[in-house]
Amino acid sequence: MIDAKEAISEKAVLIGIITQQQDETQSDEYLDELEFLTATAGGVAVKRFVQKMEKPNPKTFLGVGKLDEVRAYIESNGIGTAIFDDELSPAQIRNIEKVLDCKILDRTNLILDIFAQRAQTSSAKTQVELAQCQYLLPRLTRLWTHLDKQKGGIGMRGPGETEIETDRRIIRDKIDDLKKKLKTIDKQMAVQRKNRGKMVRVALVGYTNVGKSTLMNVISKSDVFAENKLFATLDTTVRKVVIKNIPFLMTDTVGFIRKLPTQLIESFKSTLDEVREADLLLHVVDISHPNFEDHIASVNSVLHDIKCADKPTLMVFNKIDAYSHETIEEDDIVTERSKVHYTLEDWKKTWMNDKDETSIFISALNKENLEDFKETTYEEVKKIHIERFPYNDFLYYEYKEDE
């Protein structure tokens, strides 16, 4: 893993591919995201290398010629790290290292490193450590090749056990210990959730860096850590919120991302339990991002995986203050109008206006349309509250907050 102090000035090259499943536009988008991930980890992306291929080379990921081109650049510019946009197999990492002779990271390794830097609570640290161990286990061969020898000495002759097998056993034991520790933490968290009683639970979900924590701070008047970096929030935060006269619990969860490592989904199950047990989801979207529709699809995919796709959901389109669109000149008769030319009003007339899909447009940073957001959230929470407490109808008389 990248050492946080070492990574501050670490120069890296980014490497991706264009395939039948991933065209040039998608490849650029993924590499943009990889560059943001690199910056979040503390590195600096100095150059990108992209190759068109039918499928990745099973031995070296890239073709031999492209790999030589990367090696020449790394050697002439003193680059210490090469970061690949896809997860590499242990064999690929081993073969690439022989050619490039520098530190090799893949997208999974990079995300795990960021998670390791961001983890604050015992729960998050344990979950990250488990994911790291699961990632590390099949890759021990490249890390410990100098130990891959038979033990010798008195009483150790014969077949014995190689160092690599010993290390594998140590990692497996560590994984078992971490899983036991997580079970204990899960029980504690389950008790915490149970102790919250029957209050309506609202969970903020969405792609990473869409402004969930900023929205949480504004609505709950709390001070959840927020900054313009990926995975700024790793630990789940729960706050009590009161809108008008209905109290409910709001949870800020870890952001999702495309190509989210399977190890993380597996180890962060307890964190995702907060989403599973929520009564209402606020799906926050950064509408100023050119690929926000892809982000929505990625989040919906994860929600489907954790069986939360059918929960009541309010779509919250954030960062309207940063939204911009392309324009077509009046005398331009060639350019066809597409989504890049949509104004916010145009977007509001699309699927976002679906009667089955409640949408609200806000700027959490500039506090634009927050009263509309509160009113819409109140109405959604009220529906759930009435079902849960049918005899508390006195709560719903017209009530005005003090300005």
C-alpha positions as CSV (number, residue, x, y, z in Angstrom):
1,M,0.0,0.0,0.0
2,I,1.1,3.6,-0.6
3,D,2.6,5.2,2.5
4,A,0.7,8.4,3.2
5,K,3.8,10.5,3.9
6,E,5.7,9.1,0.9
7,A,2.6,9.7,-1.4
8,I,2.6,13.4,-0.8
9,S,5.0,14.1,-3.8
10,E,4.7,10.8,-5.5
11,K,4.6,11.0,-9.3
12,A,2.6,8.4,-11.2
13,V,1.6,7.4,-14.7
14,L,-2.0,6.3,-15.3
15,I,-2.7,3.3,-17.6
16,G,-6.0,2.3,-19.2
17,I,-7.4,0.4,-22.2
18,I,-10.1,0.9,-24.8
19,T,-12.1,-2.3,-25.6
20,Q,-15.4,-3.3,-27.1
21,Q,-17.0,-3.0,-23.7
22,Q,-15.2,0.3,-22.8
23,D,-15.0,2.9,-25.6
24,E,-12.7,5.9,-25.8
25,T,-15.1,8.2,-24.0
26,Q,-15.6,5.8,-21.1
27,S,-11.9,5.2,-20.9
28,D,-11.3,9.0,-20.6
29,E,-14.0,9.2,-17.9
30,Y,-12.5,6.3,-15.9
31,L,-9.0,7.8,-16.2
32,D,-10.3,11.2,-15.0
33,E,-11.7,9.5,-12.0
34,L,-8.4,7.5,-11.5
35,E,-6.6,10.9,-11.6
36,F,-8.9,12.2,-8.9
37,L,-8.3,9.0,-6.8
38,T,-4.5,9.5,-7.2
39,A,-4.8,13.1,-6.0
40,T,-6.9,12.0,-3.1
41,A,-4.3,9.4,-2.1
42,G,-1.6,12.1,-2.3
43,G,0.0,11.4,-5.6
44,V,0.4,13.4,-8.8
45,A,-0.6,12.0,-12.2
46,V,1.9,13.2,-14.8
47,K,0.9,11.2,-17.9
48,R,-1.7,8.8,-19.3
49,F,-1.2,5.8,-21.5
50,V,-4.1,4.2,-23.3
51,Q,-4.1,1.2,-25.7
52,K,-6.9,-0.1,-27.9
53,M,-7.3,-3.9,-27.4
54,E,-9.9,-6.5,-27.9
55,K,-9.3,-7.6,-24.3
56,P,-6.4,-7.1,-21.8
57,N,-3.3,-9.2,-22.3
58,P,-3.6,-12.0,-19.7
59,K,0.2,-11.9,-19.0
60,T,1.0,-8.2,-19.0
61,F,-2.4,-6.4,-19.3
62,L,-0.9,-4.1,-22.1
63,G,0.8,-5.2,-25.3
64,V,4.6,-5.6,-25.2
65,G,5.2,-2.6,-27.4
66,K,3.0,-0.3,-25.3
67,L,4.6,-1.6,-22.1
68,D,8.1,-0.7,-23.5
69,E,6.8,2.8,-24.3
70,V,5.6,3.2,-20.7
71,R,9.0,1.8,-19.4
72,A,10.9,4.3,-21.5
73,Y,8.8,7.2,-20.2
74,I,9.2,6.0,-16.5
75,E,12.9,5.7,-16.8
76,S,13.5,9.1,-18.5
77,N,11.3,11.0,-16.1
78,G,12.0,9.3,-12.8
79,I,8.5,8.1,-12.2
80,G,8.1,5.8,-9.2
81,T,4.5,4.5,-9.7
82,A,2.4,3.1,-12.4
83,I,-1.4,2.9,-11.7
84,F,-3.7,0.7,-13.8
85,D,-7.4,1.5,-14.1
86,D,-8.5,-2.2,-13.8
87,E,-7.8,-4.8,-11.2
88,L,-4.7,-6.8,-12.1
89,S,-4.1,-10.5,-11.5
90,P,-1.1,-11.6,-9.3
91,A,0.6,-12.9,-12.5
92,Q,0.0,-9.6,-14.4
93,I,1.5,-7.6,-11.5
94,R,4.5,-9.9,-11.3
95,N,5.2,-9.7,-15.1
96,I,4.6,-5.9,-15.3
97,E,7.0,-5.3,-12.4
98,K,9.7,-7.2,-14.2
99,V,9.4,-4.9,-17.2
100,L,8.7,-1.5,-15.6
101,D,10.8,-2.0,-12.4
102,C,8.6,0.4,-10.3
103,K,5.7,0.3,-7.9
104,I,2.6,-1.2,-9.6
105,L,-0.8,-0.4,-8.3
106,D,-4.3,-1.1,-9.7
107,R,-7.6,0.7,-9.1
108,T,-8.5,-1.7,-6.2
109,N,-5.2,-1.2,-4.4
110,L,-5.5,2.6,-4.8
111,I,-9.0,2.7,-3.4
112,L,-8.0,0.4,-0.5
113,D,-5.2,2.8,0.3
114,I,-7.5,5.8,0.4
115,F,-9.9,3.9,2.7
116,A,-6.9,3.0,5.0
117,Q,-6.0,6.7,5.2
118,R,-9.6,7.8,5.9
119,A,-10.7,5.2,8.4
120,Q,-11.2,6.7,11.8
121,T,-13.4,4.3,13.9
122,S,-12.6,0.8,15.0
123,S,-15.3,-0.5,12.7
124,A,-14.0,1.2,9.6
125,K,-10.3,0.3,10.4
126,T,-11.2,-3.4,10.8
127,Q,-13.3,-3.4,7.6
128,V,-10.5,-1.8,5.6
129,E,-7.9,-4.2,7.1
130,L,-10.0,-7.2,6.2
131,A,-10.4,-5.9,2.6
132,Q,-6.6,-5.3,2.4
133,C,-5.9,-8.9,3.6
134,Q,-8.3,-10.4,1.2
135,Y,-6.7,-8.4,-1.6
136,L,-3.2,-9.3,-0.4
137,L,-3.6,-13.1,0.0
138,P,-3.3,-14.1,-3.7
139,R,-0.6,-11.5,-4.3
140,L,1.9,-12.6,-1.7
141,T,4.0,-14.3,-4.3
142,R,5.2,-10.9,-5.6
143,L,5.8,-9.4,-2.2
144,W,7.7,-12.2,-0.7
145,T,9.5,-13.9,-3.6
146,H,12.8,-13.5,-1.7
147,L,11.4,-15.8,1.0
148,D,10.1,-18.4,-1.3
149,K,12.7,-21.0,-0.2
150,Q,12.7,-24.1,1.9
151,K,13.5,-23.6,5.6
152,G,16.8,-25.3,6.6
153,G,18.6,-26.0,9.8
154,I,18.5,-28.7,12.5
155,G,15.1,-30.3,12.8
156,M,13.9,-28.6,9.6
157,R,15.2,-30.8,6.9
158,G,12.9,-32.6,4.6
159,P,9.8,-31.1,2.7
160,G,9.2,-28.6,5.5
161,E,7.1,-25.5,4.8
162,T,8.1,-22.7,2.5
163,E,8.1,-19.1,3.8
164,I,5.4,-18.2,1.3
165,E,3.1,-20.9,2.7
166,T,3.8,-19.6,6.3
167,D,2.9,-16.1,5.2
168,R,-0.3,-17.3,3.5
169,R,-1.3,-19.1,6.7
170,I,-0.6,-16.0,8.8
171,I,-2.8,-13.8,6.4
172,R,-5.6,-16.4,6.5
173,D,-5.4,-16.5,10.3
174,K,-5.5,-12.7,10.3
175,I,-8.6,-12.7,8.0
176,D,-10.4,-15.1,10.4
177,D,-9.5,-12.9,13.4
178,L,-10.8,-9.8,11.6
179,K,-14.0,-11.5,10.6
180,K,-14.6,-12.5,14.3
181,K,-13.8,-8.9,15.4
182,L,-16.3,-7.6,12.8
183,K,-19.0,-10.0,14.0
184,T,-18.6,-8.5,17.5
185,I,-18.7,-4.9,16.1
186,D,-21.8,-5.8,14.0
187,K,-23.6,-7.1,17.1
188,Q,-22.7,-3.8,18.9
189,M,-23.9,-1.7,15.9
190,A,-27.1,-3.8,15.7
191,V,-27.8,-3.1,19.3
192,Q,-27.2,0.6,18.7
193,R,-29.7,0.5,15.8
194,K,-32.2,-1.3,17.9
195,N,-31.9,1.3,20.7
196,R,-32.9,4.0,18.3
197,G,-36.4,2.7,18.7
198,K,-39.1,3.1,16.0
199,M,-37.9,6.5,14.7
200,V,-38.1,6.9,11.0
201,R,-34.6,6.4,9.4
202,V,-33.4,8.3,6.4
203,A,-30.1,7.4,4.7
204,L,-28.1,9.6,2.4
205,V,-26.8,7.5,-0.5
206,G,-25.0,8.5,-3.7
207,Y,-21.8,8.5,-5.7
208,T,-18.6,9.6,-3.8
209,N,-18.1,13.4,-3.7
210,V,-21.6,14.5,-4.5
211,G,-22.1,16.6,-1.4
212,K,-23.9,14.2,1.0
213,S,-21.9,15.3,4.0
214,T,-22.4,19.0,3.2
215,L,-26.1,18.4,3.0
216,M,-26.0,16.4,6.2
217,N,-24.3,19.4,8.0
218,V,-26.9,21.9,6.7
219,I,-29.9,19.8,7.6
220,S,-28.8,18.4,10.9
221,K,-26.8,21.5,11.9
222,S,-23.9,19.2,12.8
223,D,-20.3,19.2,11.8
224,V,-19.6,16.1,9.7
225,F,-16.2,16.2,7.9
226,A,-16.6,17.3,4.3
227,E,-14.1,18.2,1.6
228,N,-13.8,18.1,-2.2
229,K,-12.1,14.7,-2.3
230,L,-13.3,11.1,-3.0
231,F,-14.3,9.1,0.1
232,A,-14.0,12.1,2.4
233,T,-16.6,10.3,4.6
234,L,-15.8,6.7,5.4
235,D,-17.4,6.3,8.8
236,T,-21.2,6.2,9.0
237,T,-22.6,9.2,10.9
238,V,-26.1,9.3,12.4
239,R,-27.8,12.5,13.5
240,K,-31.2,13.3,14.9
241,V,-33.1,15.8,12.6
242,V,-36.3,17.6,13.3
243,I,-38.3,19.2,10.4
244,K,-41.4,21.0,11.6
245,N,-42.5,18.8,14.4
246,I,-41.4,15.3,13.2
247,P,-38.1,13.9,14.5
248,F,-36.2,11.3,12.4
249,L,-32.7,9.9,12.1
250,M,-30.5,10.8,9.2
251,T,-27.5,8.7,8.2
252,D,-24.5,9.8,6.1
253,T,-23.0,6.7,4.4
254,V,-19.8,6.0,2.4
255,G,-20.0,7.1,-1.2
256,F,-20.1,4.5,-4.0
257,I,-17.9,4.5,-7.1
258,R,-17.7,2.7,-10.4
259,K,-15.6,-0.5,-10.4
260,L,-16.0,-0.7,-6.6
261,P,-13.7,-3.5,-5.4
262,T,-15.6,-6.6,-4.4
263,Q,-13.5,-6.9,-1.2
264,L,-14.9,-3.6,0.0
265,I,-18.5,-4.5,-0.7
266,E,-17.9,-7.7,1.2
267,S,-16.1,-6.1,4.2
268,F,-18.4,-3.1,4.4
269,K,-21.6,-5.0,4.8
270,S,-22.1,-3.7,8.3
271,T,-21.9,-0.1,7.0
272,L,-24.3,-0.9,4.3
273,D,-26.7,-2.3,6.9
274,E,-27.5,1.3,7.7
275,V,-28.8,1.6,4.1
276,R,-30.7,-1.7,4.4
277,E,-32.5,-0.7,7.6
278,A,-33.4,2.8,6.3
279,D,-37.1,3.6,5.7
280,L,-36.3,6.3,3.1
281,L,-33.3,6.9,0.8
282,L,-32.2,10.3,-0.2
283,H,-30.2,9.6,-3.4
284,V,-27.9,12.6,-3.8
285,V,-26.6,13.3,-7.3
286,D,-24.0,15.9,-8.4
287,I,-25.9,17.3,-11.4
288,S,-22.9,19.5,-12.4
289,H,-20.9,16.3,-13.2
290,P,-21.0,15.6,-17.0
291,N,-21.6,11.8,-16.2
292,F,-24.1,12.1,-13.5
293,E,-26.5,9.7,-15.2
294,D,-23.8,7.0,-15.2
295,H,-23.2,7.7,-11.5
296,I,-26.9,7.2,-10.8
297,A,-26.8,3.8,-12.6
298,S,-23.7,2.8,-10.6
299,V,-25.4,3.7,-7.3
300,N,-28.6,1.9,-8.3
301,S,-26.6,-1.2,-9.2
302,V,-25.1,-1.3,-5.7
303,L,-28.5,-0.7,-4.2
304,H,-29.8,-3.6,-6.2
305,D,-27.0,-5.8,-5.0
306,I,-27.8,-5.1,-1.4
307,K,-31.5,-5.6,-2.0
308,C,-32.5,-1.9,-1.4
309,A,-33.6,-0.9,-4.9
310,D,-37.3,-1.0,-4.0
311,K,-37.1,1.4,-1.0
312,P,-38.9,4.8,-1.1
313,T,-36.4,7.1,-2.7
314,L,-36.1,10.9,-3.1
315,M,-33.8,12.0,-5.9
316,V,-31.8,15.1,-4.7
317,F,-29.9,16.8,-7.5
318,N,-27.2,18.8,-5.7
319,K,-24.7,21.5,-6.9
320,I,-27.1,23.3,-9.2
321,D,-24.9,26.4,-8.5
322,A,-22.0,24.6,-10.4
323,Y,-24.2,23.4,-13.3
324,S,-23.3,24.6,-16.8
325,H,-24.4,23.6,-20.3
326,E,-23.1,24.0,-23.8
327,T,-24.9,26.4,-26.1
328,I,-25.5,26.4,-29.8
329,E,-25.0,29.6,-31.8
330,E,-28.1,30.9,-33.7
331,D,-26.3,30.6,-37.0
332,D,-25.1,27.0,-36.3
333,I,-27.2,24.7,-38.4
334,V,-24.8,21.7,-38.1
335,T,-24.6,20.9,-34.4
336,E,-27.4,18.7,-33.2
337,R,-28.9,19.5,-29.8
338,S,-28.1,16.8,-27.2
339,K,-28.0,16.4,-23.4
340,V,-24.9,18.5,-23.1
341,H,-27.0,21.5,-24.2
342,Y,-29.8,20.9,-21.7
343,T,-30.5,23.6,-19.2
344,L,-31.7,22.7,-15.7
345,E,-35.3,23.5,-16.8
346,D,-34.8,21.0,-19.7
347,W,-33.6,18.3,-17.4
348,K,-36.6,18.9,-15.1
349,K,-38.9,18.0,-18.1
350,T,-37.2,14.6,-18.7
351,W,-37.4,11.4,-16.7
352,M,-36.8,13.6,-13.6
353,N,-40.4,14.7,-13.9
354,D,-41.7,11.2,-13.6
355,K,-44.6,11.1,-11.1
356,D,-43.2,7.9,-9.6
357,E,-39.9,9.5,-9.0
358,T,-39.8,12.5,-6.6
359,S,-37.0,14.9,-7.6
360,I,-35.7,18.1,-5.9
361,F,-32.9,20.5,-7.2
362,I,-30.7,22.1,-4.6
363,S,-27.3,23.6,-3.7
364,A,-26.3,22.4,-0.3
365,L,-23.2,24.6,-0.3
366,N,-25.2,27.8,-1.2
367,K,-28.3,26.7,0.7
368,E,-30.5,27.1,-2.5
369,N,-34.0,25.5,-2.5
370,L,-33.3,24.0,1.0
371,E,-36.8,24.9,2.2
372,D,-38.3,23.0,-0.8
373,F,-36.0,20.1,0.1
374,K,-37.1,20.2,3.8
375,E,-40.8,20.3,2.8
376,T,-40.5,17.4,0.3
377,T,-38.5,15.3,2.8
378,Y,-41.0,16.2,5.6
379,E,-43.9,14.9,3.4
380,E,-42.1,11.7,2.6
381,V,-41.1,11.1,6.3
382,K,-44.7,12.0,7.3
383,K,-46.1,9.2,5.1
384,I,-43.9,6.6,6.9
385,H,-44.6,8.2,10.3
386,I,-48.4,8.0,9.8
387,E,-48.1,4.3,9.0
388,R,-46.0,3.6,12.0
389,F,-47.9,5.8,14.5
390,P,-51.4,6.1,13.2
391,Y,-52.8,7.6,16.4
392,N,-50.4,10.5,16.5
393,D,-52.4,12.6,14.0
394,F,-52.2,15.7,16.3
395,L,-48.6,16.0,15.2
396,Y,-49.6,16.9,11.6
397,Y,-51.5,20.1,12.3
398,E,-50.1,23.1,10.4
399,Y,-46.9,24.0,12.0
400,K,-44.5,26.8,11.0
401,E,-40.8,26.8,12.0
402,D,-39.5,30.0,13.6
403,E,-37.5,32.0,11.2
